[in-house]
Amino acid sequence: MLSRLGALLQQAVETREPSVDLLEAFTEHWKGITGYYLEATDESVPARQTDIPWRLKQMLDILVYEEKQHPVGEAGPCLEYLLQHKVLETLSTLGKAEYPPGMRQQVLLFFSRVLSQVQHPLLHYLNVHRPVQKLLQLSGDRLGSGMEKEEVQFVAVLCTKIKQDPTLLAYILEGKSILNGRRGQELPASPVEEGAEHPLGTAAAASPRQAEPSPPRRDSNLITSLMGLCKSKKSRVALKARENLLLLVGLAQEAAAACLVRSSTLCQLLTEHLCDLYSAVPTSTDPADVLALERVSWRSQGDAAGDGVFPGKENLAAFFSWLDYLDELVMGAHPVVADAITEAVEEKFFQGILQPQLLQMSELDVLSATAVLTGTVRQIRSPPLLHCLVLFLLGSDRHPETPGDTPHPLRSQLIDRCNHLSDEISLASLRLFEELLRKPHEHVAHSLALRNLQARGYLQRSPPVPDERGPPEPDPDEDGLDLEEDPYFTDGFPDAGFGSAKKPLPGSAPSGKGQVSEVVSSFLCLVPEEAKTSSCMEEGGYDTYVHDALGMVQACRANAAPWGWPQAPRPLDACYPETAFYEGHFLKVLFDRMTRILDQPYSLNLQVTSVLSRLAAFPHPHLHEYLLDPYLNLAPGCRSLFSVLVRVIGDLMQRLQRVPHFRAKLLLVRRQLMGLVPGEQMDHTMLFKGVVVLEEFCKELAAIALVKGPPEGPP
């Protein structure tokens, strides 16, 4: 037969009448396939052991060869035969019957090759896209069918064709023409009228109105097939399916995007799978393991779980991998599709699953949900999903807070947990907020801090009136701290400390704004010499802090660059505080935590100071002023970060006088923390560790102030 076909092709070339002989060969092969079903007696013979694969290959070769002999856009007799005699319809039926065994695999291969190798537009034809839909219905929910390789190749060809011509999406997805507002009669003319029925029928073709999309269906189609293949255990199959789904959601044509959202269950399927993967994570998974897991990429499936060291890591990696994929889908999708996916994730996952778990009372469940939420924040990068997540956690309110006001219960609950009786819950909650502050979203810093600093109500507007009922307020003619009169600050400060710092001139602006060197010196000299230990250790020195601060400040500046923040503080004469200054729920909790730094676990102190350092690194002038200016003339009843630190140092000065051999024990604890000597329990260990963190924190703030430089403009 091979030699006969070769002779036919040669004769066709020589006589320049290819159509007659090619059509004869084409129909002969087709009749050979249909004849098999009349002659075959053994139903168990696999399709690959019959001549069906060979005949299908010859039909494909003839179609490709014929097309090359005709002008572009002109269909040859063999292609006309394929359309008129519904060859593809018949093949899809044979594939559905799976007779002989493996026939569907052969049909999938033939469809894929015809659609990819024949350049003539085919998918507009009813006799093409209808059998294509039938094949897609067969492969919708058949994981592990053994034909995933052929199925993903088939859907990949379809996605490529749709990418080239988005109008095809409606034909393949639902058999309707709803794209570009085209009317039925405006569809491309068909070379074979009998085989090119309009997808909506004669009535729709004559109607001048745009067809309305049908509601989403659960019937198997291109989307359900792709989704099924995305879940494949074969990593190459899943990767190729995901890449092709990315291709579809990125269609630039708005009508195609609308069709994808309205006429398929895309968003529902994507979100349901996310929820299923989340539910599969064992509740016994250690939150510390969740936070220790590195950021997962959907392109490297299985890699994150390859070195599994804790139970549930594979499930956790699968969840974060799919979340990363959704994130990239949203990032690359048409805005219509991106918004629809985001809305579905918010409704089904954020509101439906995460919120109930975050608001419940079980400490173990709260710990687990907070840890996964922190990983979710770390994973998400796409602006629509990130915006949705931020508003879900913090609410949309941008007005200054008032004490006790809880317009967004979840936000209040999460902030309260930073000051929870359980140190583990406090630690997990603080990590969550630090991760949020890393994200490039202006509302995070605004909601947590800036909304309450806009009117600069923390500043004294007029000379203070002494109040005998409370602690003495700073005198505007002094350095703003009056440390020399504090009994806790009689020793331990070198000559270059606060006593010799340059004092603001009388009547100067309430913000003080000392020189950068003075600000740095203020923070470095805050901890008394007898409580300092870093100079006794062989460490990298202050340069290490400056290097780390530089990286953090640059990252914050890069994130804040598009936000349009002012370069200078808002003029005081334009600030009209409506009520007494309130630092806000978040800063109040952080400051309260700082006041207890000498009585808290080491890890918790590190996390509190880490969050405050990141806030101080932001380039907003009000945050800079409130967190990094030691010379603020604070209004009565107000506190700043520096004033909180002053109170802590006062407490420390009292305590160190009551602890025998304070410095020797402090140095020992410092060496233990550095791993230089074995750790052993002693009295006041928590106090000593708190002192170490306090010294490190003051050096961090000094480095941040040095890197950021002086605030610009007048107060």
PyMOL commands that set and color helices and strands:
alter all, ss='L'
color gray80, all
select helices_A, chain A and resi 2-15+18-39+47-49+52-68+77-84+87-97+103-117+126-138+148-164+168-174+184-186+193-195+201-206+222-230+235-249+254-262+266-279+287-292+313-332+335-359+363-379+383-394+409-419+423-438+442-448+450-452+483-485+487-489+498-500+516-524+529-531+534-536+542-563+572-574+585-595+597-599+602-617+621-628+641-656+662-673+685-708
alter helices_A, ss='H'
color red, helices_A
deselect
rebuild
show_as cartoon
